[in-house]
Amino acid sequence: MRIQVLVAAMHQTDHSLLEKMNIQTDAIIGNQCDRNEVEDFEWNGHRIKYLNFAERGVGLNRNNALMRADADICLFADDDMVYVDGYAEKIENAFKANPKADVVVFNLIERDSERKQIKKACRVGYLNYLRYGTARIAFKLDKVKAQGIYFNQCFGGGTEHAHGEDNLFLTACLNRGLKIYAVPMEIAELKDERPSSWNTGYDDKYLVDQGILYKTISRRWWRLLCLQDAIRRHGAYKRSILAAYKLMSKGKK
């Protein structure tokens, strides 16, 4: 079982990221920078490809890597992650333990995070998938490509709507019949050493974008998605439930 890491990175000037991230498998580094150059080379016995492109947008970056991926199992990564030793074996074992899985969600090691930690293995469906981001998933490449699943390039860092590309990717996986499982297994540590290029906090634009995201996810249920979000997170938003819901509702336009 061949495993390949697809990394979304920016402004890399050399290949030191491979060691920094503790890459132990084949990898494709999508490096958004100020030049256009593709590099293919071998590193520590692994096949590495650097896609150095003068463009912006995390969805575009991930799609560039996904289009060129050629392994059995791929996993998405950000450039502030450090993989644990033996992550390839952990991922392979997770798929062997869940033979019906097309996508497997793992835990990340991090401090003071609101991210949902997986406590026990479970099936992921429409009621719980929005809590997981793409930087913690591995997937069978042939299943994803057969269904034509890629990232929506209107969402995510560097685009008009600065978050939600990972939610839409997993929405597409579920809508097209892929089976998703979550396992209580840590594969990487999130260092979070750099400031976000898009997240300015829960301001008005964030909430409007959230509404646009929910309408993109479901034109039938988007109002209910906005309402449950406003109820669950109004404290974090520092607004009343009604105020948060009204801002998200502007997404209908």
C-alpha positions in Angstrom: 0.0 0.0 0.0 1.7 3.2 -1.2 1.0 6.4 0.8 1.5 9.9 -0.4 1.2 13.2 1.5 -0.3 16.2 -0.3 1.0 19.4 1.4 -0.5 22.9 0.9 2.4 25.3 1.6 3.5 28.8 0.8 6.7 30.7 0.2 9.1 27.7 0.4 12.5 28.6 -0.9 14.2 25.2 -0.4 13.3 21.6 0.5 13.8 21.9 4.3 10.0 21.5 4.8 10.4 17.7 4.2 12.6 17.3 7.3 10.6 19.8 9.3 7.4 17.9 8.8 9.1 14.5 9.3 7.9 13.3 5.9 8.5 9.5 5.8 6.6 8.7 2.6 6.2 10.0 -1.0 4.9 13.5 -1.0 3.7 16.3 -3.3 4.4 19.8 -2.0 2.0 22.5 -3.4 4.2 25.6 -2.9 2.4 28.8 -3.7 5.1 31.3 -4.2 6.4 33.8 -6.8 7.7 31.5 -9.5 6.5 28.7 -11.7 8.6 25.5 -11.5 8.1 21.8 -11.0 10.8 19.8 -9.3 10.9 16.0 -9.1 13.6 14.3 -7.0 14.2 11.5 -4.5 14.6 12.2 -0.8 15.4 9.6 1.8 14.2 6.9 -0.6 10.9 8.6 -1.3 9.5 10.2 -4.4 9.0 14.0 -4.0 7.4 16.5 -6.3 7.4 20.3 -5.6 4.8 22.3 -7.5 6.0 25.9 -7.3 3.3 28.1 -8.7 2.8 31.8 -8.7 -0.9 31.7 -7.6 -3.0 31.8 -4.5 -5.9 29.9 -3.0 -5.8 26.8 -0.7 -8.4 24.9 -2.8 -6.5 25.5 -6.0 -3.3 24.4 -4.2 -4.8 21.2 -2.9 -6.4 20.5 -6.3 -3.0 20.9 -8.1 -1.5 18.2 -5.8 -4.6 16.0 -6.0 -4.6 16.0 -9.8 -1.0 14.8 -9.8 -1.3 12.2 -7.0 -0.7 8.6 -7.9 -0.6 6.6 -4.7 -3.0 4.1 -3.2 -3.7 6.2 -0.1 -3.3 10.0 0.1 -3.6 12.4 3.0 -3.9 16.2 3.0 -1.5 18.3 5.1 -0.6 21.9 6.0 2.9 23.1 6.2 2.7 23.6 10.0 2.2 19.9 10.8 4.8 17.5 12.0 4.1 13.8 11.4 4.7 11.2 14.1 7.2 8.5 13.5 5.5 5.5 11.8 2.5 7.4 10.5 2.4 5.4 7.3 2.0 2.1 9.2 -0.7 3.7 11.4 -2.6 4.8 8.3 -2.3 1.5 6.6 -3.4 -0.4 9.7 -6.5 1.9 10.0 -7.6 1.1 6.5 -7.0 -2.7 7.1 -9.1 -2.5 10.3 -11.9 -0.7 8.4 -11.9 -2.4 5.0 -15.1 -0.6 3.9 -13.6 2.8 4.5 -12.9 5.1 1.5 -11.9 8.0 3.9 -10.4 7.8 7.4 -10.3 10.7 9.8 -7.5 10.8 12.4 -6.6 12.9 15.5 -4.0 15.7 15.5 -1.9 16.5 18.6 -2.4 20.1 19.5 -2.7 22.5 22.5 -5.8 24.4 23.6 -7.9 23.6 20.5 -11.6 23.6 20.0 -11.1 20.8 17.4 -13.2 17.7 18.1 -11.0 14.8 19.4 -12.0 11.3 18.3 -12.5 9.1 21.5 -13.6 5.9 19.8 -13.9 4.5 16.3 -17.1 5.4 14.5 -18.8 5.9 11.2 -18.9 9.5 10.0 -22.2 10.7 8.4 -24.2 13.8 7.7 -24.8 14.5 11.4 -21.2 14.7 12.5 -18.9 15.3 9.5 -18.7 19.1 9.7 -16.5 18.9 12.8 -13.6 17.4 10.8 -11.1 19.2 8.5 -9.1 17.8 5.6 -5.7 18.1 7.3 -6.6 15.1 9.4 -8.0 12.7 6.7 -6.5 10.0 4.5 -8.4 8.6 1.5 -8.3 6.0 -1.2 -7.2 8.0 -4.2 -9.0 5.8 -6.8 -12.3 6.3 -5.0 -12.0 10.1 -4.9 -10.9 10.4 -8.5 -13.6 8.0 -9.8 -16.2 10.3 -8.3 -14.5 13.5 -9.6 -14.2 15.0 -6.2 -12.1 18.1 -5.9 -12.0 21.3 -3.8 -14.3 24.2 -4.4 -11.9 27.0 -5.4 -14.3 29.7 -4.2 -13.7 28.8 -0.5 -10.7 28.7 1.7 -7.7 30.9 2.4 -6.8 33.2 -0.5 -10.4 33.3 -1.9 -13.4 35.4 -1.5 -14.9 33.1 1.1 -12.0 32.4 3.4 -13.1 29.1 5.0 -15.1 26.0 4.4 -13.3 24.2 1.5 -12.7 21.2 3.7 -16.4 21.0 4.7 -17.3 21.0 1.0 -14.8 18.3 0.2 -16.3 16.0 2.8 -19.8 16.9 1.7 -19.0 15.8 -1.8 -17.5 12.5 -0.4 -20.8 11.7 1.4 -23.0 12.9 -1.4 -21.2 10.6 -3.9 -21.4 7.5 -1.6 -18.0 7.3 -0.1 -17.8 5.7 3.3 -16.0 7.8 6.0 -14.8 6.4 9.3 -13.1 8.1 12.3 -10.4 6.5 14.4 -8.8 7.6 17.8 -5.3 7.6 16.4 -2.9 10.5 16.2 -0.8 10.9 13.1 0.6 14.4 13.4 1.2 17.3 15.6 -0.1 20.7 14.7 2.5 23.3 15.5 0.4 26.4 14.5 3.6 28.5 14.4 2.4 31.0 11.9 -0.5 33.4 11.9 -3.4 32.5 9.7 -3.5 34.3 6.4 -7.3 34.5 6.4 -8.7 34.1 9.9 -9.4 37.5 11.5 -11.7 36.1 14.1 -15.5 35.8 14.2 -16.3 39.1 12.6 -19.3 39.9 10.5 -17.7 38.6 7.3 -16.9 35.2 8.9 -20.6 34.7 9.8 -21.8 35.8 6.4 -19.3 33.4 4.8 -20.6 30.7 7.1 -24.1 31.3 5.8 -22.8 31.1 2.2 -21.0 27.9 3.0 -24.2 26.3 4.5 -26.2 27.3 1.4 -23.6 25.7 -0.8 -23.7 22.6 1.3 -27.5 22.3 1.1 -30.0 24.6 -0.6 -32.7 22.7 1.2 -31.4 22.6 4.8 -29.1 25.7 4.9 -31.4 27.7 7.2 -31.5 24.9 9.7 -27.7 24.6 9.5 -27.3 28.3 10.2 -29.7 28.1 13.2 -28.0 25.1 14.8 -24.6 26.9 14.3 -25.9 30.1 15.9 -27.3 28.2 18.9 -24.2 26.1 19.5 -21.6 28.8 19.0 -23.2 32.2 19.8 -21.0 32.4 22.9 -17.8 32.1 20.8 -19.3 34.5 18.3 -20.0 37.0 21.2 -23.4 37.7 19.7 -27.0 36.7 20.5 -28.4 33.7 18.7 -30.6 36.0 16.6 -27.8 38.3 15.7 -25.5 35.5 14.6 -28.4 33.8 12.6 -29.3 37.1 10.9 -25.7 37.6 9.7 -25.4 34.0 8.4 -28.8 34.5 6.7 -27.3 37.2 4.5 -25.6 34.3 2.7 -28.8 33.6 0.8 -28.1 36.5 -1.5 
